[in-house]
């Protein structure tokens, strides 16, 4: 029986973002061609590094604490932005406008889509 068309995974981005500190280190980017049939405009797919993880991941079967996500990388798609983004490796960024209806989790990989990414600076930041 195939029930996959009826299954939807809900990603709790608000909790993930809170546990991961709300800002990330920019690593790289590539063009995203978009998916017009799904209403997703072209933009950029960016790779980000998690700098902190405050979530308690519990213990494994042998009682050892599970590792957290600090220093791991993940990719997100920024829909409707111009490519290339004016970001450099090492920039601190913040994601805005999570698109839950276009985000999902498959084969241990999150597919996360956002409307904007903001470069963080000492005095505010610029949306790109």
KEKOLVO-481701 format. One record per residue: x, y, z of N, C-alpha, C in turn; residue in one letter. Coordinates in nm, 4 decimals, always signed. Layout:
N
+----------+----------+----------+----------+----------+----------+----------+----------+----------+------+
|      npx |      npy |      npz |     capx |     capy |     capz |      cpx |      cpy |      cpz | rest |
+----------+----------+----------+----------+----------+----------+----------+----------+----------+------+
|        X |        Y |        Z |        X |        Y |        Z |        X |        Y |        Z |    A |
...
+----------+----------+----------+----------+----------+----------+----------+----------+----------+------+
REM end
This chain:
128
+----------+----------+----------+----------+----------+----------+----------+----------+----------+------+
|      npx |      npy |      npz |     capx |     capy |     capz |      cpx |      cpy |      cpz | rest |
+----------+----------+----------+----------+----------+----------+----------+----------+----------+------+
|  +0.0841 |  -0.1164 |  +0.0000 |  +0.0000 |  +0.0000 |  +0.0000 |  +0.0896 |  +0.1240 |  +0.0000 |    X |
|  +0.0580 |  +0.2208 |  -0.0852 |  +0.1332 |  +0.3453 |  -0.0928 |  +0.0478 |  +0.4580 |  -0.0360 |    X |
|  +0.0868 |  +0.5082 |  +0.0802 |  +0.0124 |  +0.6187 |  +0.1413 |  +0.0922 |  +0.7487 |  +0.1417 |    X |
|  +0.2064 |  +0.7491 |  +0.0737 |  +0.2921 |  +0.8680 |  +0.0768 |  +0.2214 |  +0.9963 |  +0.0335 |    X |
|  +0.1248 |  +0.9927 |  -0.0596 |  +0.0576 |  +1.1191 |  -0.0937 |  -0.0237 |  +1.1779 |  +0.0220 |    X |
|  -0.0485 |  +1.0972 |  +0.1250 |  -0.1324 |  +1.1413 |  +0.2362 |  -0.0534 |  +1.1730 |  +0.3627 |    X |
|  +0.0776 |  +1.1600 |  +0.3551 |  +0.1633 |  +1.1809 |  +0.4718 |  +0.2329 |  +1.3157 |  +0.4583 |    X |
|  +0.2347 |  +1.3910 |  +0.5667 |  +0.3037 |  +1.5202 |  +0.5674 |  +0.3846 |  +1.5316 |  +0.6953 |    X |
|  +0.5121 |  +1.5617 |  +0.6802 |  +0.5989 |  +1.5842 |  +0.7944 |  +0.5976 |  +1.7323 |  +0.8279 |    X |
|  +0.5751 |  +1.7623 |  +0.9540 |  +0.5747 |  +1.9010 |  +0.9980 |  +0.7113 |  +1.9329 |  +1.0584 |    X |
|  +0.7748 |  +2.0355 |  +1.0073 |  +0.9056 |  +2.0784 |  +1.0580 |  +0.8827 |  +2.1960 |  +1.1517 |    X |
|  +0.9281 |  +2.1813 |  +1.2749 |  +0.9116 |  +2.2872 |  +1.3738 |  +1.0343 |  +2.3792 |  +1.3670 |    X |
|  +1.0362 |  +2.4678 |  +1.2664 |  +1.1502 |  +2.5556 |  +1.2463 |  +1.1723 |  +2.6496 |  +1.3645 |    X |
|  +1.0652 |  +2.6968 |  +1.4255 |  +1.0810 |  +2.7899 |  +1.5378 |  +1.1653 |  +2.7281 |  +1.6485 |    X |
|  +1.1392 |  +2.6023 |  +1.6835 |  +1.2173 |  +2.5352 |  +1.7876 |  +1.3594 |  +2.5049 |  +1.7405 |    X |
|  +1.3750 |  +2.4609 |  +1.6148 |  +1.5097 |  +2.4343 |  +1.5629 |  +1.5937 |  +2.5607 |  +1.5674 |    X |
|  +1.5371 |  +2.6688 |  +1.5170 |  +1.6088 |  +2.7963 |  +1.5116 |  +1.6459 |  +2.8443 |  +1.6518 |    X |
|  +1.5534 |  +2.8307 |  +1.7465 |  +1.5820 |  +2.8711 |  +1.8854 |  +1.6954 |  +2.7863 |  +1.9427 |    X |
|  +1.6875 |  +2.6540 |  +1.9277 |  +1.7903 |  +2.5651 |  +1.9825 |  +1.9264 |  +2.5875 |  +1.9170 |    X |
|  +1.9256 |  +2.6280 |  +1.7902 |  +2.0501 |  +2.6479 |  +1.7164 |  +2.1015 |  +2.7913 |  +1.7243 |    X |
|  +2.0431 |  +2.8717 |  +1.8097 |  +2.0951 |  +3.0052 |  +1.8356 |  +2.0454 |  +3.1154 |  +1.7439 |    X |
|  +1.9704 |  +3.0837 |  +1.6400 |  +1.9099 |  +3.1855 |  +1.5544 |  +2.0009 |  +3.2494 |  +1.4515 |    X |
|  +2.1300 |  +3.2188 |  +1.4541 |  +2.2196 |  +3.2704 |  +1.3508 |  +2.3189 |  +3.1607 |  +1.3131 |    X |
|  +2.3689 |  +3.1716 |  +1.1903 |  +2.4501 |  +3.0651 |  +1.1327 |  +2.5685 |  +3.1245 |  +1.0583 |    X |
|  +2.6680 |  +3.0418 |  +1.0314 |  +2.7831 |  +3.0847 |  +0.9532 |  +2.7615 |  +3.0434 |  +0.8078 |    X |
|  +2.7713 |  +3.1412 |  +0.7189 |  +2.7548 |  +3.1158 |  +0.5760 |  +2.8760 |  +3.0400 |  +0.5239 |    X |
|  +2.8519 |  +2.9315 |  +0.4474 |  +2.9603 |  +2.8499 |  +0.3934 |  +2.9703 |  +2.8643 |  +0.2417 |    X |
|  +2.8578 |  +2.8448 |  +0.1700 |  +2.8621 |  +2.8504 |  +0.0238 |  +2.7220 |  +2.8714 |  -0.0321 |    X |
|  +2.7159 |  +2.8898 |  -0.1651 |  +2.5875 |  +2.9079 |  -0.2325 |  +2.5947 |  +2.8547 |  -0.3744 |    X |
|  +2.4765 |  +2.8233 |  -0.4270 |  +2.4634 |  +2.7839 |  -0.5667 |  +2.3253 |  +2.8311 |  -0.6137 |    X |
|  +2.3108 |  +2.8453 |  -0.7416 |  +2.1841 |  +2.8928 |  -0.7975 |  +2.0751 |  +2.7875 |  -0.7776 |    X |
|  +1.9536 |  +2.8350 |  -0.7550 |  +1.8350 |  +2.7494 |  -0.7461 |  +1.7439 |  +2.7899 |  -0.8612 |    X |
|  +1.7114 |  +2.6941 |  -0.9497 |  +1.6339 |  +2.7270 |  -1.0701 |  +1.4859 |  +2.7489 |  -1.0434 |    X |
|  +1.4392 |  +2.7108 |  -0.9245 |  +1.2986 |  +2.7284 |  -0.8904 |  +1.2134 |  +2.6104 |  -0.9350 |    X |
|  +1.0899 |  +2.6110 |  -0.8916 |  +0.9912 |  +2.5103 |  -0.9310 |  +0.8605 |  +2.5843 |  -0.9574 |    X |
|  +0.8458 |  +2.6366 |  -1.0784 |  +0.7273 |  +2.7168 |  -1.1095 |  +0.5957 |  +2.6428 |  -1.0836 |    X |
|  +0.5931 |  +2.5125 |  -1.1105 |  +0.4707 |  +2.4346 |  -1.0891 |  +0.4304 |  +2.4283 |  -0.9421 |    X |
|  +0.5270 |  +2.4515 |  -0.8521 |  +0.4996 |  +2.4530 |  -0.7077 |  +0.4957 |  +2.5958 |  -0.6524 |    X |
|  +0.5064 |  +2.6942 |  -0.7408 |  +0.5032 |  +2.8334 |  -0.6980 |  +0.6317 |  +2.8825 |  -0.6342 |    X |
|  +0.7442 |  +2.8141 |  -0.6633 |  +0.8725 |  +2.8521 |  -0.6045 |  +0.9592 |  +2.9204 |  -0.7100 |    X |
|  +0.9863 |  +3.0480 |  -0.6888 |  +1.0661 |  +3.1277 |  -0.7817 |  +1.2136 |  +3.0900 |  -0.7717 |    X |
|  +1.2922 |  +3.1181 |  -0.8749 |  +1.4368 |  +3.0962 |  -0.8673 |  +1.4975 |  +3.1745 |  -0.7511 |    X |
|  +1.6123 |  +3.1283 |  -0.7046 |  +1.6796 |  +3.1943 |  -0.5933 |  +1.8168 |  +3.1346 |  -0.5724 |    X |
|  +1.8486 |  +3.1028 |  -0.4480 |  +1.9807 |  +3.0484 |  -0.4139 |  +1.9658 |  +2.9403 |  -0.3079 |    X |
|  +2.0461 |  +2.8358 |  -0.3215 |  +2.0578 |  +2.7342 |  -0.2174 |  +2.1881 |  +2.7620 |  -0.1452 |    X |
|  +2.1799 |  +2.7793 |  -0.0141 |  +2.2980 |  +2.8132 |  +0.0646 |  +2.3288 |  +2.7021 |  +0.1645 |    X |
|  +2.4550 |  +2.6832 |  +0.1903 |  +2.5001 |  +2.5909 |  +0.2947 |  +2.5415 |  +2.6743 |  +0.4141 |    X |
|  +2.4892 |  +2.6360 |  +0.5309 |  +2.5150 |  +2.7083 |  +0.6548 |  +2.5718 |  +2.6141 |  +0.7592 |    X |
|  +2.6476 |  +2.6695 |  +0.8530 |  +2.7022 |  +2.5919 |  +0.9641 |  +2.6338 |  +2.6338 |  +1.0933 |    X |
|  +2.5922 |  +2.5331 |  +1.1694 |  +2.5303 |  +2.5554 |  +1.2997 |  +2.6419 |  +2.5830 |  +1.3990 |    X |
|  +2.6301 |  +2.6923 |  +1.4745 |  +2.7365 |  +2.7278 |  +1.5679 |  +2.7097 |  +2.6788 |  +1.7101 |    X |
|  +2.5845 |  +2.6589 |  +1.7451 |  +2.5504 |  +2.6137 |  +1.8792 |  +2.4254 |  +2.5267 |  +1.8720 |    X |
|  +2.4094 |  +2.4373 |  +1.9674 |  +2.2893 |  +2.3541 |  +1.9749 |  +2.2546 |  +2.3349 |  +2.1217 |    X |
|  +2.1471 |  +2.3976 |  +2.1662 |  +2.1060 |  +2.3918 |  +2.3064 |  +2.0095 |  +2.2773 |  +2.3356 |    X |
|  +1.9723 |  +2.2003 |  +2.2334 |  +1.8766 |  +2.0909 |  +2.2533 |  +1.9427 |  +1.9749 |  +2.3270 |    X |
|  +1.8710 |  +1.9137 |  +2.4183 |  +1.9187 |  +1.7932 |  +2.4877 |  +1.8817 |  +1.6733 |  +2.4011 |    X |
|  +1.9804 |  +1.6115 |  +2.3400 |  +1.9574 |  +1.4994 |  +2.2492 |  +1.9513 |  +1.3645 |  +2.3217 |    X |
|  +1.9575 |  +1.3665 |  +2.4531 |  +1.9436 |  +1.2435 |  +2.5300 |  +2.0673 |  +1.1551 |  +2.5249 |    X |
|  +2.0453 |  +1.0264 |  +2.5514 |  +2.1548 |  +0.9293 |  +2.5535 |  +2.1251 |  +0.8164 |  +2.4566 |    X |
|  +2.2309 |  +0.7487 |  +2.4115 |  +2.2115 |  +0.6349 |  +2.3218 |  +2.1835 |  +0.5088 |  +2.4035 |    X |
|  +2.1737 |  +0.3937 |  +2.3360 |  +2.1397 |  +0.2678 |  +2.4034 |  +2.2406 |  +0.2268 |  +2.5100 |    X |
|  +2.3650 |  +0.2710 |  +2.4942 |  +2.4675 |  +0.2346 |  +2.5924 |  +2.4784 |  +0.3375 |  +2.7045 |    X |
|  +2.3940 |  +0.4400 |  +2.7022 |  +2.3935 |  +0.5394 |  +2.8090 |  +2.4853 |  +0.6577 |  +2.7862 |    X |
|  +2.5541 |  +0.6632 |  +2.6729 |  +2.6418 |  +0.7769 |  +2.6424 |  +2.5596 |  +0.8915 |  +2.5852 |    X |
|  +2.5944 |  +1.0149 |  +2.6209 |  +2.5221 |  +1.1299 |  +2.5653 |  +2.5359 |  +1.1339 |  +2.4126 |    X |
|  +2.4252 |  +1.1625 |  +2.3447 |  +2.4289 |  +1.1771 |  +2.1984 |  +2.4930 |  +1.3114 |  +2.1644 |    X |
|  +2.5683 |  +1.3114 |  +2.0543 |  +2.6317 |  +1.4339 |  +2.0079 |  +2.5247 |  +1.5322 |  +1.9617 |    X |
|  +2.5547 |  +1.6614 |  +1.9723 |  +2.4594 |  +1.7617 |  +1.9257 |  +2.4933 |  +1.8032 |  +1.7823 |    X |
|  +2.4238 |  +1.9038 |  +1.7315 |  +2.4405 |  +1.9466 |  +1.5928 |  +2.5398 |  +2.0619 |  +1.5742 |    X |
|  +2.6033 |  +2.1065 |  +1.6806 |  +2.6996 |  +2.2158 |  +1.6684 |  +2.8090 |  +2.1779 |  +1.5686 |    X |
|  +2.8431 |  +2.2716 |  +1.4821 |  +2.9442 |  +2.2609 |  +1.3766 |  +2.9015 |  +2.1742 |  +1.2585 |    X |
|  +2.7791 |  +2.1230 |  +1.2598 |  +2.7248 |  +2.0523 |  +1.1432 |  +2.6815 |  +2.1558 |  +1.0398 |    X |
|  +2.6707 |  +2.1137 |  +0.9144 |  +2.6212 |  +2.2018 |  +0.8097 |  +2.4869 |  +2.1511 |  +0.7580 |    X |
|  +2.4090 |  +2.2429 |  +0.7041 |  +2.2825 |  +2.2076 |  +0.6409 |  +2.2565 |  +2.3071 |  +0.5286 |    X |
|  +2.1709 |  +2.2692 |  +0.4354 |  +2.1392 |  +2.3556 |  +0.3226 |  +1.9960 |  +2.4049 |  +0.3321 |    X |
|  +1.9743 |  +2.5271 |  +0.2874 |  +1.8408 |  +2.5848 |  +0.2783 |  +1.8304 |  +2.6553 |  +0.1432 |    X |
|  +1.7075 |  +2.6699 |  +0.0964 |  +1.6829 |  +2.7419 |  -0.0270 |  +1.6158 |  +2.8743 |  +0.0061 |    X |
|  +1.6714 |  +2.9816 |  -0.0477 |  +1.6115 |  +3.1139 |  -0.0341 |  +1.5414 |  +3.1416 |  -0.1667 |    X |
|  +1.4096 |  +3.1452 |  -0.1609 |  +1.3266 |  +3.1568 |  -0.2801 |  +1.3057 |  +3.3037 |  -0.3151 |    X |
|  +1.3178 |  +3.3352 |  -0.4445 |  +1.2868 |  +3.4698 |  -0.4918 |  +1.3949 |  +3.5731 |  -0.4700 |    X |
|  +1.5147 |  +3.5311 |  -0.4364 |  +1.6254 |  +3.6267 |  -0.4192 |  +1.7100 |  +3.6288 |  -0.5459 |    X |
|  +1.7923 |  +3.7308 |  -0.5588 |  +1.8837 |  +3.7359 |  -0.6729 |  +2.0068 |  +3.6518 |  -0.6406 |    X |
|  +2.0632 |  +3.5905 |  -0.7443 |  +2.1837 |  +3.5096 |  -0.7302 |  +2.2921 |  +3.5734 |  -0.8157 |    X |
|  +2.4141 |  +3.5841 |  -0.7660 |  +2.4608 |  +3.5374 |  -0.6354 |  +2.4245 |  +3.6351 |  -0.5237 |    X |
|  +2.4120 |  +3.5801 |  -0.4049 |  +2.3870 |  +3.6612 |  -0.2863 |  +2.5152 |  +3.7355 |  -0.2488 |    X |
|  +2.5042 |  +3.8565 |  -0.1971 |  +2.6235 |  +3.9326 |  -0.1578 |  +2.6766 |  +3.8879 |  -0.0212 |    X |
|  +2.7112 |  +3.7601 |  -0.0122 |  +2.7609 |  +3.7018 |  +0.1122 |  +2.8953 |  +3.6363 |  +0.0865 |    X |
|  +2.9782 |  +3.6346 |  +0.1892 |  +3.1107 |  +3.5715 |  +0.1804 |  +3.1215 |  +3.4621 |  +0.2852 |    X |
|  +3.2041 |  +3.3649 |  +0.2561 |  +3.2279 |  +3.2556 |  +0.3493 |  +3.2662 |  +3.3132 |  +0.4860 |    X |
|  +3.1999 |  +3.2655 |  +0.5900 |  +3.2283 |  +3.3114 |  +0.7252 |  +3.1325 |  +3.4174 |  +0.7766 |    X |
|  +3.0510 |  +3.4776 |  +0.6867 |  +2.9536 |  +3.5774 |  +0.7312 |  +2.8519 |  +3.5130 |  +0.8251 |    X |
|  +2.8089 |  +3.5888 |  +0.9254 |  +2.7007 |  +3.5445 |  +1.0143 |  +2.5691 |  +3.5864 |  +0.9506 |    X |
|  +2.4748 |  +3.4923 |  +0.9419 |  +2.3471 |  +3.5212 |  +0.8765 |  +2.2306 |  +3.4740 |  +0.9621 |    X |
|  +2.1139 |  +3.5272 |  +0.9270 |  +1.9894 |  +3.4902 |  +0.9924 |  +1.8876 |  +3.4615 |  +0.8823 |    X |
|  +1.8071 |  +3.3592 |  +0.8999 |  +1.7049 |  +3.3220 |  +0.8020 |  +1.5715 |  +3.3826 |  +0.8406 |    X |
|  +1.4929 |  +3.4221 |  +0.7397 |  +1.3619 |  +3.4823 |  +0.7648 |  +1.2589 |  +3.4268 |  +0.6683 |    X |
|  +1.1338 |  +3.4227 |  +0.7133 |  +1.0240 |  +3.3835 |  +0.6261 |  +1.0213 |  +3.2359 |  +0.5927 |    X |
|  +1.0274 |  +3.1497 |  +0.6944 |  +1.0199 |  +3.0050 |  +0.6718 |  +0.8931 |  +2.9723 |  +0.5938 |    X |
|  +0.9051 |  +2.8845 |  +0.4943 |  +0.7916 |  +2.8440 |  +0.4108 |  +0.7580 |  +2.6984 |  +0.4439 |    X |
|  +0.6733 |  +2.6750 |  +0.5442 |  +0.6471 |  +2.5373 |  +0.5879 |  +0.5822 |  +2.4495 |  +0.4820 |    X |
|  +0.4959 |  +2.5066 |  +0.3986 |  +0.4269 |  +2.4252 |  +0.2989 |  +0.5187 |  +2.3774 |  +0.1866 |    X |
|  +0.6381 |  +2.4367 |  +0.1752 |  +0.7340 |  +2.3968 |  +0.0724 |  +0.8578 |  +2.3305 |  +0.1334 |    X |
|  +0.8535 |  +2.3017 |  +0.2635 |  +0.9669 |  +2.2406 |  +0.3342 |  +0.9274 |  +2.1014 |  +0.3802 |    X |
|  +1.0244 |  +2.0108 |  +0.3790 |  +0.9955 |  +1.8739 |  +0.4211 |  +1.1242 |  +1.8030 |  +0.4624 |    X |
|  +1.1093 |  +1.6800 |  +0.5067 |  +1.2207 |  +1.5983 |  +0.5554 |  +1.2101 |  +1.4629 |  +0.4863 |    X |
|  +1.3160 |  +1.4222 |  +0.4154 |  +1.3138 |  +1.2961 |  +0.3436 |  +1.4523 |  +1.2320 |  +0.3490 |    X |
|  +1.4564 |  +1.1038 |  +0.3776 |  +1.5834 |  +1.0289 |  +0.3822 |  +1.6889 |  +1.0977 |  +0.4680 |    X |
|  +1.6507 |  +1.1409 |  +0.5874 |  +1.7394 |  +1.2047 |  +0.6850 |  +1.7920 |  +1.3404 |  +0.6391 |    X |
|  +1.7275 |  +1.3998 |  +0.5392 |  +1.7710 |  +1.5299 |  +0.4887 |  +1.6564 |  +1.6300 |  +0.4962 |    X |
|  +1.6780 |  +1.7425 |  +0.5647 |  +1.5744 |  +1.8461 |  +0.5646 |  +1.5819 |  +1.9284 |  +0.4362 |    X |
|  +1.4675 |  +1.9558 |  +0.3773 |  +1.4558 |  +2.0465 |  +0.2631 |  +1.3834 |  +2.1684 |  +0.3200 |    X |
|  +1.4595 |  +2.2743 |  +0.3468 |  +1.4064 |  +2.3925 |  +0.4145 |  +1.4072 |  +2.5108 |  +0.3185 |    X |
|  +1.2928 |  +2.5803 |  +0.3106 |  +1.2824 |  +2.6930 |  +0.2193 |  +1.2416 |  +2.8188 |  +0.2950 |    X |
|  +1.3035 |  +2.9306 |  +0.2554 |  +1.2840 |  +3.0594 |  +0.3219 |  +1.2637 |  +3.1693 |  +0.2189 |    X |
|  +1.2091 |  +3.2811 |  +0.2650 |  +1.1857 |  +3.3970 |  +0.1782 |  +1.3034 |  +3.4948 |  +0.1787 |    X |
|  +1.3876 |  +3.4915 |  +0.2838 |  +1.4976 |  +3.5886 |  +0.2912 |  +1.6100 |  +3.5354 |  +0.3799 |    X |
|  +1.7281 |  +3.5906 |  +0.3566 |  +1.8441 |  +3.5657 |  +0.4416 |  +1.9048 |  +3.7027 |  +0.4706 |    X |
|  +1.9458 |  +3.7239 |  +0.5930 |  +1.9965 |  +3.8545 |  +0.6350 |  +2.1386 |  +3.8385 |  +0.6882 |    X |
|  +2.2289 |  +3.9216 |  +0.6377 |  +2.3655 |  +3.9252 |  +0.6887 |  +2.3650 |  +4.0021 |  +0.8196 |    X |
|  +2.4214 |  +3.9446 |  +0.9231 |  +2.4281 |  +4.0117 |  +1.0524 |  +2.5572 |  +4.0903 |  +1.0632 |    X |
|  +2.5439 |  +4.2108 |  +1.1145 |  +2.6596 |  +4.2969 |  +1.1346 |  +2.6532 |  +4.3499 |  +1.2765 |    X |
|  +2.7575 |  +4.4226 |  +1.3164 |  +2.7610 |  +4.4824 |  +1.4497 |  +2.6413 |  +4.5747 |  +1.4714 |    X |
|  +2.6087 |  +4.6571 |  +1.3707 |  +2.5003 |  +4.7546 |  +1.3803 |  +2.3879 |  +4.7139 |  +1.2854 |    X |
|  +2.3069 |  +4.6150 |  +1.3231 |  +2.1942 |  +4.5727 |  +1.2394 |  +2.2368 |  +4.4744 |  +1.1322 |    X |
|  +2.1689 |  +4.4755 |  +1.0190 |  +2.2008 |  +4.3834 |  +0.9109 |  +2.1272 |  +4.4218 |  +0.7834 |    X |
|  +2.1661 |  +4.3602 |  +0.6753 |  +2.1050 |  +4.3873 |  +0.5456 |  +2.0347 |  +4.2612 |  +0.4969 |    X |
|  +1.9094 |  +4.2757 |  +0.4536 |  +1.8384 |  +4.1638 |  +0.3905 |  +1.8885 |  +4.1498 |  +0.2496 |    X |
|  +1.9052 |  +4.0250 |  +0.2087 |  +1.9469 |  +4.0004 |  +0.0703 |  +1.8534 |  +3.9016 |  +0.0066 |    X |
+----------+----------+----------+----------+----------+----------+----------+----------+----------+------+
REM end
